[in-house]
Amino acid sequence: MHTLSIPTWIIHVSSVIEWIVAIWLIWTYGELTNNRSWWGLALAMLPALVSAMCACTWHYFDNAPSLEWLVTLQATMTLVGNFTLWAAAYLIWCSTKSVNTVEPKPIKSEQ
């Protein structure tokens, strides 16, 4: 009853692998651009990865009642991950603001 189908396992495992690759690519982008806020995004993605691994582990052991704490951990990591991703996105947005912005001058109309 609790066993996942092969296609469902493929989706679960490939999603975890995809998330790991995305973390690595974002970290690398941060190194190439010398923008540490991208490193923050890569780190902020880790709670969501833990959440996905909790789900895979629980399903792997056939949703064992003794491992039901993994469901709580998964939900907690999803919540924490949503907030860390929000904070990282905000920091990236802040890093795009130029420190030396010049105020635009109004156009003088000729009269």
Backbone bond lengths (Angstrom), bond angles and torsions (degrees), N, CA, C in turn:
res aa  C-N    CA-C-N  psi(-1)  N-CA   C-N-CA  omega(-1)  CA-C   N-CA-C  phi
1 M - - - 1.451 - - 1.526 111.60 -
2 H 1.325 118.61 -38.65 1.463 122.06 -176.24 1.525 112.98 -94.18
3 T 1.309 117.32 -9.11 1.451 120.06 -175.68 1.529 110.60 -67.89
4 L 1.319 115.15 134.52 1.464 120.09 178.58 1.528 109.44 -86.06
5 S 1.319 115.78 149.31 1.458 120.53 177.34 1.529 109.91 -73.77
6 I 1.308 115.90 162.55 1.468 121.37 178.23 1.534 111.07 -58.26
7 P 1.346 119.81 -46.82 1.468 118.59 178.25 1.530 112.81 -60.34
8 T 1.333 117.19 -35.91 1.459 119.75 178.30 1.522 110.62 -67.10
9 W 1.335 117.44 -39.73 1.469 120.63 176.76 1.525 110.41 -63.72
10 I 1.315 116.67 -40.10 1.469 120.28 178.70 1.527 109.80 -59.60
11 I 1.329 117.09 -43.37 1.462 121.07 178.59 1.523 110.32 -63.82
12 H 1.336 117.72 -46.06 1.467 121.28 -179.25 1.530 111.28 -59.77
13 V 1.318 116.21 -51.92 1.469 120.72 -175.97 1.523 111.20 -67.92
14 S 1.323 117.10 -42.44 1.472 118.75 -179.90 1.523 111.23 -66.16
15 S 1.321 118.31 -32.20 1.468 120.64 177.08 1.525 111.34 -65.98
16 V 1.324 116.33 -40.48 1.467 120.14 177.51 1.534 110.04 -64.95
17 I 1.317 116.74 -44.62 1.468 120.62 179.00 1.528 110.12 -62.88
18 E 1.321 116.46 -43.17 1.467 121.21 179.07 1.532 110.64 -60.31
19 W 1.320 117.62 -41.19 1.462 121.60 -179.69 1.530 110.46 -65.75
20 I 1.334 116.61 -40.42 1.472 120.60 178.25 1.529 109.90 -63.27
21 V 1.320 116.81 -43.88 1.473 120.74 178.75 1.530 110.22 -63.63
22 A 1.327 117.19 -40.53 1.468 120.35 179.13 1.528 110.89 -63.02
23 I 1.324 117.35 -41.58 1.465 120.86 177.06 1.528 110.01 -59.59
24 W 1.317 116.55 -46.35 1.464 120.94 -179.13 1.534 110.90 -63.72
25 L 1.334 117.26 -42.92 1.468 120.22 -179.32 1.527 111.35 -65.77
26 I 1.319 117.32 -40.58 1.464 120.51 179.32 1.523 110.22 -66.93
27 W 1.329 117.34 -40.44 1.472 120.78 176.84 1.527 109.77 -60.55
28 T 1.329 116.78 -45.32 1.459 121.86 179.45 1.529 110.97 -62.23
29 Y 1.324 117.34 -40.81 1.461 120.91 177.34 1.527 110.32 -61.17
30 G 1.315 116.74 -40.65 1.462 120.61 176.98 1.515 112.07 -61.20
31 E 1.343 116.37 -38.92 1.467 120.04 177.19 1.521 111.35 -66.81
32 L 1.322 116.26 -43.38 1.469 120.17 -177.22 1.522 112.31 -67.30
33 T 1.315 117.58 -34.03 1.454 121.21 -177.85 1.525 113.06 -94.71
34 N 1.330 116.44 -3.70 1.469 121.60 -175.26 1.525 111.81 54.87
35 N 1.298 116.66 35.22 1.456 122.02 178.97 1.524 107.89 -114.55
36 R 1.317 116.64 103.64 1.459 121.18 -175.51 1.519 113.94 -68.32
37 S 1.306 117.53 -16.41 1.466 118.54 178.51 1.533 111.24 -65.06
38 W 1.329 116.90 -26.14 1.463 119.84 175.56 1.525 110.46 -71.63
39 W 1.325 117.53 -31.40 1.464 119.91 174.13 1.518 109.09 -64.07
40 G 1.338 115.22 -36.99 1.457 119.55 177.27 1.518 111.59 -61.09
41 L 1.330 116.72 -38.95 1.460 119.69 177.51 1.525 110.51 -64.47
42 A 1.327 116.46 -43.23 1.466 119.63 179.10 1.530 110.60 -59.82
43 L 1.317 116.92 -43.55 1.465 120.13 178.52 1.525 111.27 -68.48
44 A 1.323 116.64 -35.43 1.462 120.78 180.00 1.529 112.27 -67.33
45 M 1.327 117.01 -18.86 1.456 121.39 178.65 1.533 112.63 -79.55
46 L 1.315 117.79 -14.62 1.464 120.99 -176.16 1.528 114.42 -63.18
47 P 1.345 120.59 -42.13 1.468 117.81 177.52 1.536 113.23 -58.90
48 A 1.317 117.80 -36.92 1.461 120.39 177.72 1.533 110.49 -66.64
49 L 1.323 116.80 -34.81 1.461 120.38 176.34 1.524 110.53 -65.81
50 V 1.318 117.01 -42.70 1.466 120.89 176.62 1.526 109.74 -60.66
51 S 1.319 116.85 -41.58 1.463 121.21 178.26 1.530 111.16 -58.86
52 A 1.318 116.53 -46.01 1.468 120.80 179.77 1.528 111.15 -64.11
53 M 1.323 116.29 -39.21 1.468 119.48 179.54 1.534 111.41 -68.27
54 C 1.327 116.37 -33.27 1.472 119.65 175.08 1.528 110.23 -61.98
55 A 1.320 116.21 -44.96 1.466 120.36 -179.60 1.523 110.89 -62.63
56 C 1.320 116.68 -45.60 1.466 120.23 179.72 1.526 111.59 -63.20
57 T 1.319 116.16 -41.27 1.469 119.94 179.94 1.520 110.70 -64.07
58 W 1.319 116.35 -45.23 1.460 119.67 -178.88 1.524 111.02 -62.55
59 H 1.339 117.18 -42.18 1.460 120.15 177.62 1.524 111.91 -68.01
60 Y 1.327 116.90 -36.70 1.464 120.45 179.98 1.537 110.86 -59.12
61 F 1.319 116.18 -38.48 1.460 120.80 179.46 1.531 111.62 -92.85
62 D 1.331 115.56 27.59 1.460 123.34 172.11 1.522 112.77 58.08
63 N 1.330 115.72 39.75 1.469 121.73 176.81 1.529 112.03 53.62
64 A 1.316 115.83 44.31 1.466 121.47 -177.44 1.532 110.93 -60.02
65 P 1.330 117.28 132.73 1.470 119.99 178.95 1.531 112.95 -58.67
66 S 1.327 117.33 -29.26 1.464 119.82 179.53 1.526 112.23 -68.92
67 L 1.334 116.65 -17.32 1.472 121.08 179.30 1.530 111.92 -106.41
68 E 1.316 116.13 18.64 1.457 118.99 -178.45 1.522 112.95 -62.62
69 W 1.318 117.59 -21.07 1.465 121.41 176.26 1.528 110.92 -61.51
70 L 1.339 116.63 -23.67 1.468 119.53 177.40 1.529 111.33 -64.38
71 V 1.327 116.49 -31.01 1.463 119.91 178.68 1.524 109.55 -66.31
72 T 1.334 116.42 -41.97 1.464 120.64 177.52 1.525 110.53 -65.40
73 L 1.331 116.27 -42.41 1.465 120.09 178.08 1.521 110.53 -63.37
74 Q 1.329 116.84 -40.58 1.461 120.19 178.49 1.526 110.98 -61.31
75 A 1.321 116.78 -46.19 1.468 120.41 -179.87 1.527 110.47 -63.12
76 T 1.327 116.30 -41.52 1.469 120.30 179.53 1.521 111.09 -64.34
77 M 1.313 116.93 -44.30 1.467 120.60 -179.79 1.527 111.45 -67.05
78 T 1.330 116.87 -32.48 1.462 119.56 175.49 1.523 110.26 -64.91
79 L 1.329 116.54 -44.57 1.466 120.81 178.22 1.524 111.31 -63.00
80 V 1.333 116.56 -48.18 1.467 121.17 179.32 1.533 109.49 -61.64
81 G 1.329 116.26 -43.04 1.460 120.86 180.00 1.513 113.15 -61.84
82 N 1.321 116.73 -39.17 1.468 119.64 177.96 1.526 110.93 -62.21
83 F 1.327 117.13 -41.65 1.461 120.00 179.03 1.527 112.01 -70.82
84 T 1.341 117.57 -39.87 1.469 118.49 179.80 1.520 111.00 -67.85
85 L 1.326 117.34 -36.43 1.464 119.88 176.96 1.522 111.18 -66.83
86 W 1.327 116.79 -38.45 1.460 120.27 176.18 1.529 110.30 -61.71
87 A 1.332 116.09 -46.74 1.469 120.51 -178.86 1.527 110.64 -63.29
88 A 1.323 117.39 -41.63 1.464 120.65 179.69 1.526 110.89 -65.27
89 A 1.330 117.06 -40.71 1.465 120.09 177.84 1.525 110.26 -63.40
90 Y 1.321 116.95 -39.57 1.462 120.64 177.71 1.531 110.96 -63.22
91 L 1.334 116.64 -42.01 1.472 119.72 178.84 1.524 111.76 -65.32
92 I 1.315 117.13 -37.61 1.468 119.79 176.25 1.525 109.64 -64.47
93 W 1.309 116.80 -43.17 1.463 120.70 178.31 1.525 110.66 -60.61
94 C 1.329 116.18 -44.10 1.476 119.71 178.71 1.527 111.29 -63.58
95 S 1.332 117.12 -34.40 1.461 119.98 -178.23 1.525 112.23 -71.20
96 T 1.322 117.18 -15.85 1.468 119.35 179.92 1.518 112.12 -85.65
97 K 1.318 116.58 -12.58 1.459 119.72 178.33 1.517 109.33 -74.62
98 S 1.304 116.92 129.93 1.451 121.72 179.55 1.522 109.62 -76.71
99 V 1.316 116.39 136.95 1.461 121.56 178.84 1.516 110.47 -73.31
100 N 1.303 117.19 -33.86 1.464 122.25 -175.87 1.521 111.33 -103.98
101 T 1.298 116.76 54.89 1.457 118.03 179.00 1.526 109.86 -77.37
102 V 1.291 116.10 143.72 1.458 122.23 179.89 1.520 107.08 -103.66
103 E 1.291 115.42 130.18 1.454 119.57 178.55 1.523 109.18 -69.13
104 P 1.318 117.50 133.15 1.467 118.89 178.52 1.523 110.61 -69.31
105 K 1.319 114.51 139.48 1.465 119.86 178.35 1.518 108.41 -89.53
106 P 1.319 115.53 141.10 1.476 117.35 178.54 1.534 110.16 -67.95
107 I 1.291 115.70 147.27 1.451 121.61 178.29 1.532 107.73 -78.06
108 K 1.337 114.55 126.68 1.466 119.14 179.87 1.517 108.76 -82.91
109 S 1.276 114.58 130.28 1.460 118.26 178.19 1.517 109.12 -86.13
110 E 1.309 116.46 142.21 1.469 120.80 179.22 1.534 108.12 -86.46
111 Q 1.306 114.94 130.49 1.459 118.78 179.17 1.485 111.39 -127.20
